[in-house]
Amino acid sequence: MQGGGSHRERKHHGKKSDGWPVTVRPQIERHPLTYTPNLICYVRILVNLAAFYRYSSWWYFLPLYMFSFALDWLDGAAARALNECSEFGSILDITVDNMARHMLWMRVEPKVLGPLFILVEWLTFAATSSERDGWKQKSFASSPAFLRAIMANHFRSPLGLVAISGLMFLPAWFYIRSASSLPSGDALDECFSSSAGCVLLYFVRHSGVGLALGCGRGLCLICELYLIGRWLEGVLQRDLNHLRRSR
């Protein structure tokens, strides 16, 4: 059966030019649920849950959290390399991304920033879902030049890189900044002498890094608000058209 639970091999009999029968075995298609990039997404869910199980231990949480984002890059590369792109995979990928970020936002900034970014990101997801195929090109084709510069080449531009970095890593910066389990005093000196990772961690905590990530998240917010506004404008226009037709 194609496109469902188990696949059964179906044999089609024909004849060669010399009259002998030949068995033709059609290529079995994989169900989208079992596509390799989607399997990676399932692993990402487990990695995120494992990370938040020990949220208070930075040496346990941060490597797993960052490993999840490395897998995010891997599932996209796998989808393109294996030609296993699917609408389900696109939705799953965004859902897992949001899950990881939003769980962290509600830990580090539960009063204002966390709820704000969660609301905006899900509204953006709703807006782009209405134009799933090529939504980036369609949504920003007539946008201001500043927004097109951010979105250029699927965020592969200087402004796009800053924006995506802020989107993905600002909540992690808040976590590192507020982590009470980070070493200090003599333990910090010992950590510096024994671990380059510890040095990097304290560099990342610098307020300048947070400012850069905050600016990037602000660029993303501008794009998101534009998308949401454009989407709501279309929704209202369709409602008005419906009202005119019903009169």
C-alpha positions in Angstrom: 0.0 0.0 0.0 1.5 3.4 -1.0 1.0 6.4 1.3 -0.1 4.3 4.3 1.2 2.1 7.1 3.0 -0.9 5.6 4.1 -1.0 2.0 3.4 -4.2 0.1 5.2 -5.1 -3.0 2.8 -5.3 -6.0 3.9 -7.3 -9.0 2.9 -6.3 -12.5 3.4 -8.9 -15.2 4.2 -8.0 -18.8 6.1 -9.6 -21.6 9.5 -8.9 -23.0 9.9 -8.5 -26.8 10.9 -12.2 -27.0 7.6 -13.3 -25.3 9.0 -14.2 -21.9 7.0 -12.7 -18.9 8.8 -10.1 -16.8 7.9 -8.9 -13.3 7.9 -5.1 -12.9 8.3 -3.9 -9.3 7.1 -0.3 -8.9 9.2 2.0 -6.7 7.7 2.1 -3.3 7.1 5.7 -2.0 7.7 6.5 1.6 5.0 8.1 3.7 5.9 11.7 4.7 5.8 10.8 8.3 8.9 8.6 7.7 10.9 11.1 5.6 14.4 11.4 7.0 14.1 15.2 7.8 10.9 14.5 9.7 12.6 11.7 11.7 15.3 14.2 12.6 12.5 16.5 13.9 11.2 13.8 16.1 14.7 13.4 17.6 14.8 17.2 18.1 11.6 17.0 20.2 13.2 14.3 22.4 16.4 16.4 22.7 14.5 19.5 23.7 12.5 17.6 26.4 15.7 16.1 27.7 17.3 19.6 27.9 14.5 21.1 29.8 14.5 18.1 32.2 17.7 19.5 33.7 17.0 23.2 32.9 18.9 24.5 36.0 22.2 22.9 35.0 23.7 25.0 32.3 26.4 22.4 31.5 23.6 19.9 30.7 21.0 22.2 29.2 23.0 24.4 26.8 24.8 21.6 24.9 21.5 19.8 24.3 19.7 23.0 23.4 22.3 24.0 20.9 22.5 20.4 19.5 18.8 20.8 18.8 19.5 23.8 16.6 22.3 21.9 14.9 19.8 19.2 14.0 17.5 22.0 12.7 20.1 22.8 10.1 20.6 19.1 9.4 16.9 18.4 8.7 16.8 21.2 6.2 19.9 20.0 4.4 18.5 16.4 4.4 15.2 17.5 2.9 16.9 19.2 0.0 19.6 16.5 -0.6 17.1 13.6 -0.5 14.3 15.5 -2.2 12.0 14.8 0.8 10.4 18.3 1.1 6.8 18.2 2.3 4.2 20.5 3.6 3.9 18.3 6.7 7.7 18.6 7.2 7.6 22.4 6.9 4.9 22.6 9.5 6.6 20.2 11.8 10.0 22.0 11.5 8.5 25.4 12.5 6.5 23.8 15.3 9.6 22.2 16.8 11.5 25.5 16.4 8.8 27.4 18.2 8.4 24.8 20.9 12.1 25.0 21.9 12.2 28.8 21.8 8.9 29.3 23.6 9.6 26.9 26.4 12.8 28.9 27.0 11.2 32.3 26.7 8.6 31.3 29.3 11.4 30.4 31.7 13.7 33.5 31.2 11.1 36.2 30.5 7.6 35.0 31.5 6.0 38.4 32.1 6.4 40.5 29.0 8.9 39.5 26.3 8.1 35.8 26.4 4.3 36.1 25.9 4.9 38.9 23.3 7.3 36.9 21.1 5.2 33.7 21.5 2.1 35.5 20.3 3.8 37.2 17.4 5.6 34.0 16.2 2.4 31.9 16.2 0.5 34.7 14.4 3.3 34.8 11.8 3.0 31.1 11.5 -0.7 31.4 10.8 -0.1 34.2 8.3 2.5 32.3 6.3 0.6 29.0 6.4 -2.1 30.6 4.2 0.6 31.0 1.5 2.8 28.0 2.3 4.4 27.7 -1.2 6.8 30.5 -1.9 5.4 32.7 0.9 8.6 34.6 1.3 8.6 35.7 -2.3 4.9 36.5 -2.4 4.8 38.3 0.9 7.8 40.5 0.4 7.6 41.1 -3.3 6.0 44.6 -2.8 7.4 45.3 0.6 9.6 48.3 1.5 13.3 47.9 0.3 14.4 47.6 4.0 12.3 44.5 4.5 13.4 43.0 1.1 17.1 43.5 2.2 16.4 41.5 5.4 14.7 38.7 3.4 17.1 38.7 0.5 18.1 35.2 -0.6 16.1 33.6 2.2 17.7 35.5 5.0 21.2 34.8 3.6 22.2 38.4 3.7 24.0 40.5 6.4 20.7 41.9 7.8 19.1 38.5 7.5 21.9 36.8 9.4 21.5 39.3 12.2 17.7 38.9 12.3 17.8 35.1 12.4 20.6 35.1 15.0 18.4 37.3 17.2 15.3 35.1 16.6 17.1 31.9 17.5 19.6 32.8 20.2 18.3 35.8 22.2 16.4 33.6 24.6 19.5 31.5 25.1 21.4 34.7 25.8 18.9 35.6 28.5 19.4 32.1 30.0 23.2 32.3 30.0 22.9 35.8 31.5 20.7 34.7 34.4 22.1 31.2 35.0 22.9 30.9 38.7 24.8 27.7 38.3 27.6 29.3 36.3 31.0 29.1 38.1 32.3 32.2 39.9 35.3 33.3 42.0 38.0 30.6 42.3 35.8 28.1 40.4 35.7 30.6 37.5 39.5 30.9 37.4 39.8 27.1 37.4 37.1 26.9 34.7 39.0 29.4 32.5 42.3 27.5 32.8 40.7 24.1 32.0 38.0 24.8 29.4 37.9 27.0 26.3 34.1 26.5 26.4 33.9 28.3 29.7 35.7 31.3 28.2 33.3 31.4 25.3 30.4 31.2 27.6 31.5 34.2 29.6 32.1 36.1 26.3 28.6 35.3 25.2 27.2 36.7 28.4 28.6 40.2 27.6 25.9 42.8 27.3 27.2 43.8 23.8 26.3 40.3 22.6 22.8 40.7 24.1 22.4 44.1 22.4 23.4 42.7 19.0 20.9 39.8 19.4 18.2 42.2 20.6 18.7 44.3 17.5 18.4 41.2 15.4 15.2 40.2 17.2 13.9 43.7 16.5 14.5 43.2 12.8 12.6 40.0 12.9 9.8 41.6 14.8 9.4 44.2 12.1 9.2 41.5 9.4 6.7 39.6 11.5 4.4 42.6 12.1 4.5 43.3 8.4 3.5 39.8 7.6 0.7 39.8 10.2 -0.6 43.1 9.0 -0.6 42.0 5.4 -2.4 38.8 6.3 -5.1 40.5 8.4 -5.6 43.0 5.6 -6.3 40.1 3.2 -8.6 38.5 5.7 -10.6 41.7 6.2 -10.8 42.3 2.4 -12.2 38.8 1.9 -14.8 39.4 4.6 -15.8 42.7 2.9 -16.1 41.0 -0.4 -18.3 38.3 1.1 -20.5 41.0 2.6 -20.9 42.8 -0.7 -21.8 39.5 -2.5 -24.3 38.6 0.1 -26.3 41.9 -0.2 
